[in-house]
Amino acid sequence: MNQLQFVASIAERELMRYTPAGIPIVSAKLQHASKQTEARVERQVEFEISAIAAGEISGRFDQAPLGALFHFTGFLARKNRNSKSLVFHIIDFEPTSDTGASNGIR
């Protein structure tokens, strides 16, 4: 299974573009910060991840406010066929009122 869920803010977002097949795509950078417990030790976790929203969800993602926190659901895939870099593909997202401090990756 390849499913990733986390709370993050939209740090950067590019303009909507279209694939040769006409599918709308929005690329972005998401920022996450939380406290996680690992081996009974609390640690601060922060990361920035490249993300894309394709198809129907791209319009909603394109209108989402920068800096606001959202609960994202999606999957990881290679940036392209020959790349080792990963990109988070957004399947769904919803606003969250949580500060993100206690939310992590599932």
MIMAR-24768 format. One record per residue (C-alpha): residue in one letter; x, y, z. Coordinates in steps of 0.5 Angstrom, whole numbers, m for minus. Layout:
BEGIN
SITE resn  east north    up
SITE    A     X     Y     Z
...
//
This chain:
BEGIN
SITE resn  east north    up
SITE    M     0     0     0
SITE    N     2     7    m2
SITE    Q    m2    12     2
SITE    L     1    18     6
SITE    Q    m3    23    11
SITE    F     0    29    14
SITE    V    m2    36    16
SITE    A     2    41    12
SITE    S     1    48    10
SITE    I     2    51     3
SITE    A     9    54     2
SITE    E     9    55    m5
SITE    R     5    54   m11
SITE    E     6    55   m18
SITE    L     1    57   m24
SITE    M    m4    52   m26
SITE    R    m1    48   m33
SITE    Y    m4    43   m37
SITE    T    m1    36   m40
SITE    P    m1    35   m47
SITE    A    m7    31   m46
SITE    G   m11    37   m43
SITE    I   m10    35   m35
SITE    P   m10    41   m31
SITE    I    m4    40   m26
SITE    V    m1    45   m20
SITE    S     6    44   m17
SITE    A     7    46   m10
SITE    K    12    46    m4
SITE    L     8    43     3
SITE    Q    11    45    10
SITE    H    10    40    16
SITE    A    12    41    23
SITE    S    10    37    29
SITE    K    12    33    35
SITE    Q    13    26    34
SITE    T    15    20    39
SITE    E    20    15    37
SITE    A    23    10    42
SITE    R    19    13    47
SITE    V    23    20    46
SITE    E    19    26    43
SITE    R    23    29    37
SITE    Q    21    35    33
SITE    V    20    33    26
SITE    E    20    39    20
SITE    F    20    38    13
SITE    E    18    41     6
SITE    I    16    36     1
SITE    S    14    37    m7
SITE    A     7    36    m9
SITE    I     2    36   m15
SITE    A    m5    36   m15
SITE    A    m8    33   m22
SITE    G   m14    33   m25
SITE    E   m21    35   m22
SITE    I   m17    37   m15
SITE    S   m12    42   m18
SITE    G   m18    47   m19
SITE    R   m19    47   m11
SITE    F   m12    46    m9
SITE    D   m10    52   m14
SITE    Q   m15    57   m10
SITE    A   m13    54    m3
SITE    P   m10    60     1
SITE    L    m2    60     2
SITE    G     0    59     9
SITE    A    m6    55    12
SITE    L    m6    48    15
SITE    F    m9    43    11
SITE    H   m10    35    12
SITE    F    m7    32     6
SITE    T    m8    25     3
SITE    G    m4    22    m3
SITE    F     1    18    m5
SITE    L     9    18    m7
SITE    A    11    17   m14
SITE    R    18    18   m17
SITE    K    18    25   m20
SITE    N    19    22   m27
SITE    R    21    15   m30
SITE    N    28    16   m29
SITE    S    29    20   m23
SITE    K    30    18   m16
SITE    S    27    24   m13
SITE    L    20    23   m10
SITE    V    13    27   m11
SITE    F     7    27    m6
SITE    H     1    26   m11
SITE    I    m5    30    m7
SITE    I   m11    26    m8
SITE    D   m15    30    m3
SITE    F   m14    35     2
SITE    E   m19    39     7
SITE    P   m18    45    12
SITE    T   m16    43    19
SITE    S   m16    48    25
SITE    D   m10    44    29
SITE    T    m4    48    30
SITE    G     0    42    27
SITE    A     4    41    33
SITE    S     1    34    35
SITE    N     0    31    28
SITE    G     4    27    24
SITE    I     5    22    18
SITE    R     1    16    18
//
